[in-house]
Amino acid sequence: LWSAHKFISAELSDGGATRIPTLEKRHPHTKQVIAAAETNEDKVEWLKTEFFPPSMVESPVPDAPQYPPPAWEWKPVSDEVMRAAVARMQPYKATYPGSEPNCVLRECADLLIPFAGPIFRAIDALGHYPSGWAELFILALRKPGKTNYADPAALRPIALSKGFARWLNACKNLQCVSEAEIAGILPNNQYG
């Protein structure tokens, strides 16, 4: 009964597309609306400032930093790392529109690794990351349990990446975390 009431009393929509409501900025003390974003362009600008803070004016990195020697030597991605990385991917996680879903990568890993492996190793050897792989599709999702979704802070971004880029990044992540654990440079309370 409660679900039916929520469905019947919800705002009318076309049912085909979810839209972000008019965003509002309120005065922190009086709670009066002081600005509203009604157009998609205004909403995008508000969400960009909410999700991505401005760059720092001055870098906190010193001009001539002294770094310790590397704790390990970087190695190209191996087929074993590729298998381990793809096995850890969630099969039905959302992906970039038109991209390979994780379930396809997982189920076809044995067929794909002989072709994707040399590509991943060439990316390392040449130091070139394909520009198309760097594209992200960023969605704004509602944070659960919020009462007012007109507040930009009640939304959160999720980034959808392309299938092979996600696989390569998972391989690099797995390599980096395992090498850091072997070298003993992670704090005791941190894990992969």
BELDA-V972277 format. One record per helix or strand of 2 or more residues. SS is the DSSP state (~ for helix, > for strand). FROM is the first residue (numbers start at 1). TO is the last residue. Records with the same first field share a line. If there is no record, write none. Layout:
SS = FROM-TO / FROM-TO
//
This chain:
~ = 2-9 / 40-51 / 79-88 / 102-107 / 109-126 / 131-134 / 152-154 / 163-183
> = 23-26 / 33-37 / 136-142 / 155-161
//
